[in-house]
Amino acid sequence: MKRVLITGSNSYLGDAIKRYLDVNGGYDVDILDMLDEKWAETDFSCYDVVFNVCAIVHRPNEKDDLYYAVNRDLAFTIAEKAKREGVKLFIQTSTNGVFGIDLGIISADSKYKPRNAYEKSKLEADRLIWHLNDDAYSVCIIRPPMIYGKGCRGNYPKMEKFALKSPVFPSLKNRKDFIYVLNMADFVKFAIDNELCGTFYPRDREPASVSHIVKSIARLNGRKIRLWSIFNPFVKLFLKCNHTLKLVFGDNYCTINDGASWVAPISLDDALTEMYEA
C-alpha cells in the first residue's frame, strides 16, 4: 500500500487522480487543503509520494505576484518539506507551455520561451524543484498539453460550447496534443508505481485536429456541424498574427521521447464517446 498526498484541494486534476487511484486499489490517498494556513503542520513523513497540483492558472485579471507566490514559491516550499521529512517521490505538475509555442512542434531542441506569468512561474518552479533531486529523493516533473474531460475547465469548454451552438466550422486540419484526464491519471499512477525521475510529456496517442474534435462533440450530442473549407484561406492568412487563431488552429504537438514506456490507454475518440455517452 503506497501512501500518496495530493497538495491542492478542489482541483479538477487532483480530484480525478484521487478517484482513479482509489478505484485501482493499492493506494491510500489524502488531499491537503493548501488554503488552510495550518497545512505546514501536516506530517509528510508518513507518505511515500507527494503530488503537487496546487497552482494559479490563467486568471487574466490576477496580479503576476500571485502566480509566482503559488506556482513557484509555494511549490518549492512543499517540495523542500517533502524532502526534509523523508518522502521518496515528489511529482510536480507543470505545463508544456514553458516552451511558449502557439504554432509549431515541441522537440528536444526547443528552447524555453514562456510568455506570461503562469508559464514563467511554472518554469522557475521546475528548475528550483529539480535541484532537490538526489539518490534518496526522486523528482518527477510532468508537462502535459491541454487536459480535457467531463466537467473540465479552461479552453476545452469553449471549444465544446462552439461545437454545440455553431452550424459551421473551418475544415482546416491541424495537429495538436491533448490528454484525456483519465489518461493523465493513468500516467500519474505509472509514475508512482515506477518511481519516475525526470521530466515527462504525457499526451494522448496521436495529435488531433480541432475540426475533428468539434465535429465529434457535435455528433455525440446529436447535432450536425458542417466543416467548410471556404474559411480556410482566411484562417491561414491571419494565423501567424492572431493569438486566438494560433491557439485554435495552429500546430502544437510534442515529439520528445522522454524515455517512459507509458502509452495512453484511451484514444481521443473513445475518450469523447465516454464523456458524452456516459
C-alpha positions, 0 to 999 in steps of 0.5 A: 500500500503506497501512501500518496498526498495530493497538495491542492484541494478542489482541483479538477486534476487532483480530484480525478487522480484521487478517484482513479487511484482509489478505484485501482486499489493499492493506494491510500490517498489524502488531499491537503487543503493548501488554503488552510494556513495550518497545512505546514503542520501536516506530517509528510513523513508518513507518505511515500509520494507527494503530488503537487497540483496546487497552482494559479492558472490563467486568471487574466485579471490576477496580479503576476505576484500571485502566480509566482507566490503559488506556482513557484514559491509555494511549490518549492516550499512543499517540495523542500518539506517533502524532502526534509521529512523523508518522502521518496517521490515528489511529482510536480505538475507543470505545463508544456507551455514553458516552451511558449509555442502557439504554432509549431512542434515541441522537440528536444531542441526547443528552447524555453520561451514562456510568455506570461506569468503562469508559464514563467512561474511554472518554469522557475518552479521546475528548475528550483524543484529539480535541484532537490533531486538526489539518490534518496529523493526522486523528482518527477516533473510532468508537462502535459498539453491541454487536459480535457474531460467531463466537467473540465475547465479552461479552453476545452469548454469553449471549444465544446460550447462552439461545437454545440451552438455553431452550424459551421466550422473551418475544415482546416486540419491541424495537429495538436496534443491533448490528454484525456484526464483519465489518461493523465491519471493513468500516467500519474499512477505509472509514475508512482508505481515506477518511481519516475525521475525526470521530466515527462510529456504525457499526451494522448496517442496521436495529435488531433485536429480541432475540426475533428474534435468539434465535429465529434462533440457535435455528433455525440450530442446529436447535432450536425456541424458542417466543416467548410473549407471556404474559411480556410484561406482566411484562417491561414492568412491571419494565423501567424498574427492572431493569438486566438487563431494560433491557439485554435488552429495552429500546430502544437504537438510534442515529439520528445521521447522522454524515455517512459514506456507509458502509452495512453490507454484511451484514444481521443475518440473513445475518450469523447464517446465516454464523456458524452455517452456516459 
